[in-house]
């Protein structure tokens, strides 16, 4: 048996000519996936049998660049459609076993023989290629999922920072829930952009829904208030809760130089809104 698979120019033709037998053997090796093939085709337009043949040809011909590109493409496709990773792993391992089965059949047919060194050289080449596919696939899958999660988080954070105009020059920013560094960055970005876009002269920031804020986040908030002031906008903070005020006092932090503070949002709105009498 020759160690370099490239010396078996006829093996790819052997696979192609026996494609039905190859597919049958592959489906037997991957019994759990076999029952899901049509579902995967309908869900993600992914033809597992066709893609298996493509993978085998890349492995046999040692086309590393094409193999990695194909793995990355597959990783994105499976991530996009949230297909089960366990199925993918079982499928690729079944492909591995099927390739070795057909290599054995091919060598018997051609009367090939070789020493143990040649066998292990061939084993390393083929298995390294398939492992490279798996590694690239899982990295691509993971990276896509991470980017999707970050994009969704950013969208949620922007939705959780609603700047509501209540007049031509006054807007309200009600904040609810925990505020970490990531969310404070979103508050900074959205507040400064909306002040410019809406020409806000007074931004009322209601913190009545915020019970806890870490010191580093409070420090960042001070910088945001400075930025609001630099934009020519007055910041008014309402609803500071006792727990937050105590933490600020003991840390020597105060918002008084950066902004005006009020007790409640209702009180502040009454000052800034002109309610027309009903007829």
Secondary structure, DSSP 8 states (H G I E B T S, - for coil): --S-GGG-HHHHHHHHHTHHHHHHHHHHHTHHHHTTHHHHHHHH---HHHHHHHHHHHHHTT-HHHHHHHHHHHHHHHHHTT--HHHHHHHHHHHHHHHHHHHHHHHHHHT----HHHHHHHHHHHHHHHHHHHHHHHHHHHHHHHHHHHHHHHHHHHHTS-EEESSSSEEEEEEES---HHHHHHHHHHHHHHHHHHT-SEEEEEEEE-----HHHHHHHHHHHHHHHHTT-EEEEE---HHHHHHHHHTT--STTT-EEES-HHHHHHHH-------
